[in-house]
Amino acid sequence: MEPTFDKLPQAVNQIYDKLENIERLLLSISNDSQPEPDSLLTIKQAAEILHLSVPTIYGLVQRSEVPVCKRGKRLYFSKQELTTWIMAGRKKTAAEINEEAETYIRNANRRR
């Protein structure tokens, strides 16, 4: 449809309808992607999530390698902190390393 002055109200209505559809879709996506509430886990639950044995978890706690909360003799783990801890150990791909190297070289050349 070629826009003319006579067809302007129809074009505006079509644009309005499309914007409403986009807004509805964005709202449904944002409602679906609400962050999961953080929960406290026992050592057995943490071991299941990490796919490690309970003694291994105790060793990590002793060496202060894993985030943990202690109340009395009990250990509690935040699911969100465990996920963050796991992701912190992520290895970069070769493409990511190359991109960082190229960025570093470009920035080093600009400083000269």
C-alpha positions in Angstrom: 0.0 0.0 0.0 1.4 3.3 -1.1 0.9 6.0 1.6 -1.2 8.9 0.5 -2.9 11.6 2.5 -6.3 9.8 2.1 -4.9 6.5 3.4 -3.1 8.1 6.4 -5.7 7.2 9.0 -5.6 3.5 7.9 -1.8 3.5 8.0 -1.8 5.0 11.5 -4.3 2.3 12.7 -2.1 -0.4 11.2 1.0 1.0 12.9 -0.9 1.3 16.2 -2.1 -2.4 16.0 1.4 -3.6 15.2 2.8 -1.6 18.2 0.2 -3.1 20.5 1.2 -6.6 19.3 4.9 -5.9 19.9 4.1 -4.5 23.3 2.1 -7.6 24.2 4.9 -9.9 23.1 7.5 -8.0 25.0 5.4 -8.1 28.2 4.8 -11.8 27.8 8.6 -12.4 27.3 9.5 -10.3 30.3 7.0 -12.1 32.5 8.3 -15.5 31.4 11.9 -14.5 32.1 11.5 -13.4 35.7 14.6 -14.4 37.7 14.2 -17.4 39.9 14.0 -16.5 43.6 17.2 -17.4 45.5 16.9 -20.4 47.8 19.1 -21.9 50.5 20.3 -25.4 50.0 21.6 -28.1 52.3 24.9 -29.7 51.6 23.2 -32.7 50.0 21.2 -30.4 47.7 24.4 -28.5 46.8 26.2 -31.7 46.0 23.4 -32.7 43.7 23.4 -29.4 41.9 27.2 -29.4 41.5 27.3 -33.1 40.7 29.9 -33.7 43.4 30.0 -35.9 46.5 29.2 -34.5 50.0 32.8 -35.1 51.1 34.1 -33.2 48.1 31.8 -30.3 49.1 33.2 -30.4 52.7 36.7 -30.2 51.2 35.8 -27.2 49.1 34.2 -25.5 52.1 37.3 -26.2 54.2 39.6 -24.6 51.6 37.1 -21.7 51.2 36.7 -22.4 47.5 32.9 -22.4 47.4 30.5 -19.7 48.8 28.8 -21.0 51.9 26.9 -19.7 55.0 27.4 -21.4 58.3 24.9 -21.3 61.2 26.1 -23.4 64.2 27.1 -26.7 62.7 25.0 -26.5 59.6 26.1 -25.3 56.2 23.8 -23.5 53.8 24.4 -22.7 50.2 22.8 -20.1 48.0 21.6 -21.5 44.7 22.3 -18.2 43.0 25.8 -17.9 44.5 26.6 -21.5 43.5 25.6 -20.8 39.9 27.7 -17.6 39.9 30.6 -19.6 41.3 30.3 -22.2 38.6 30.1 -19.6 35.8 33.2 -17.8 37.2 35.2 -20.9 36.2 34.1 -20.7 32.6 36.9 -21.1 30.1 36.8 -18.7 27.2 36.6 -20.0 23.6 39.4 -19.4 21.1 37.2 -16.8 19.3 36.7 -14.9 22.6 40.4 -14.9 23.3 41.3 -13.8 19.8 38.8 -10.9 20.0 40.2 -9.8 23.4 43.8 -9.9 21.9 42.7 -7.9 18.9 41.0 -5.3 21.1 44.1 -5.1 23.3 46.4 -4.6 20.4 44.1 -1.9 18.9 44.0 0.0 22.2 47.7 -0.3 22.7 48.4 1.2 19.3 46.1 4.1 20.0 48.1 5.0 23.2 51.3 5.5 21.3 
